[in-house]
């Protein structure tokens, strides 16, 4: 079951149904299990989450003040440039979904 969740989250990040950072948020708990087979992929997911866990993504954004969101959105854009779909493919998104 965890392997299927990992595959679905990775595929969503690859095909644009979700952002790479949202996919990472879904995968981080699975990165501590064998649902993600490659150690390198686990490390990548955990590292991206560690670097971005302070950024509001998804439903939690509704709880943030608009002025604070503006500031964090600048950081989010920079992170998305670093962890875009091309990086996601190269860093293991394709392997995770396999």
N, C-alpha and C positions, 0 to 999 in steps of 0.2 A: 504494500500500500504506500509506504513512504517513497519507494522508488518511482511510483506513478505520480505522486505529488511533485517530486523533484523534476521529473520529465515534463510535466505540464507547466510548471513555473518557468523552467528553462526555455521551453518552446514559446511561451508567451513573451518572454524577453527577446527572443530571437526574431519573432515575426511581428513585433510591434503592438501586440494587444495590451502590453504593459511596458513600463519603462524598465530599463536594466536595473535601476535601483530598487524598484518595487519587486522585481523578480528576486533580487538578492535578499530583500527582507523576507520573502516567502521561503527562501532556501536556507537561510542562516541556521535555523534549528536543525535542519536536515544535514547540514555540513558537519555536524558532530556525530553523525551515524554513517553506516555503510550504504545509505540511500544514494550517496554520491561516492562513486567508486574511487576516483582518482584523488590522491592526497593533494596534488597541486591545485585541483579544482576546489577542494574544500578550503585550502588556504586562501585562495583568491576571494572566495565568497566571504569568508570570515574577515579578511583584510578590508574589503570594500565596505562591509557593514560597520566595522570598527571605525573607519574614517568618516562615515556618513550617518551614524546613529543619532546624531544631534539635529539632523535636518528633518523638518516636517514633511512627510510623504503620506499621501492617501487621506483617509478620513480624519486623522488627527489635525489636519490643516484647519478644519472648521473651528477648532478650539483656540487657534492662535490669533493674536491681534494683527490687523492688516499691515501696520507699519513694521512689525517684527517679521511678517512674511516677506515683505519686500526685500529686507536685508538677507534673509535666508534663501530667497529665490536666486539671488546673485550667486551664492555658494552652490546652490543646486545646479544652476546652468553650467558652472565650471566643472562640477563633478560629472555631470552628464556628458560633457565633452571628453572627459578622461575615461569614462566607462560606457561609452556609446556601444551600439550594436556590433560594430567592427571589433572593438576590444573584447566584447562579450563572446563573440564567435571564436576569436583567437585564444581567449583565456579559458575556454572549456564549456561554454554554453552548448555547443554541439555534442560534446561528450556526455554532459549531464543528461541530455534528453535521450541519448541512445539507449 
